[in-house]
Amino acid sequence: MRTQLIVALSATVALSFFAPNLALASPDEVVSAKKAPPAPIDVPNFHGLKIPAGGKAGGPAPGGKGKIVVYRYQAEKAAIDKQLRSLLSAGKWTIKADTKSPRGTVRLEVVRGKHTVKISVTGARGQTALILTR
């Protein structure tokens, strides 16, 4: 304990000598500092649709002619579904259809203005994929 105190005081004295105008944060300030949450992904060519941050674009699906894209996540399906619904609501998208397959895939059909997008939320064991179709 005594050694830690001496090291901490030595560091403080050194900082005040070499950088006298540097303001040191108190331990409470350091603990309370939070990172801003990552920004959602604005999906190109999908009418302003935003999906949860952290997805890796898989590119257009073969044969989809650019109208089908896949994003993969290292997160549970339920968490991605919850974040997605929140983003849809914030983006003024209306859920027109909300179904679940026998294997648990969530299928949404969302509408904003004259634009319709179909979204499938599928996955297992901590891996999730969003399949978007316009």
C-alpha positions, -999 to +999 in steps of 0.1 A: +000+000+000+028+024+010+047+016-023+016+023-044+010+056-026+047+067-032+044+057-069+011+076-073+026+107-056+057+105-077+037+103-109+016+133-098+047+154-090+063+145-123+032+154-142+028+187-124+065+196-131+065+186-168+029+196-176+018+223-151-013+232-171-026+196-173-057+190-153-058+156-137-091+137-135-102+125-102-109+087-099-146+095-098-144+113-131-125+085-147-150+059-136-180+080-146-167+087-181-186+066-206-180+059-243-206+071-267-226+041-281-216+031-316-236+047-344-261+024-362-253+013-397-271+033-425-277+006-451-269+019-486-297+018-511-323+007-485-343+040-482-326+053-451-329+020-431-306+019-400-296-014-384-277-021-352-240-012-350-214-039-351-226-058-382-202-070-409-216-065-444-217-097-463-224-079-495-252-086-519-266-121-519-259-141-551-288-138-575-304-110-556-293-083-581-284-060-552-318-062-536-308-087-510-279-080-485-267-098-454-251-084-422-235-107-397-232-101-360-213-117-331-243-113-307-274-131-296-304-130-319-327-115-292-304-086-286-301-077-323-339-080-327-345-057-298-320-031-311-334-033-346-370-027-334-358+003-315-341+017-346-371+010-368-393+029-344-369+059-342-366+059-380-404+061-384-407+027-400-440+008-394-440-029-389-466-042-413-459-079-407-441-097-378-439-135-379-417-162-365-407-194-383-408-228-365-370-226-361-372-191-346-363-168-375-380-135-370-395-121-403-404-085-404-420-064-432-415-027-426-429+003-444-420+039-445-438+061-470-439+041-503-408+020-494-411-016-481-382-036-467-383-072-456-359-082-427-351-117-415-333-120-381-318-154-378-290-172-360-279-194-332-252-197-305-242-161-303-242-154-341-269-135-358-275-125-394-298-098-407-311-106-442-325-074-459-346-074-490-359-044-509 
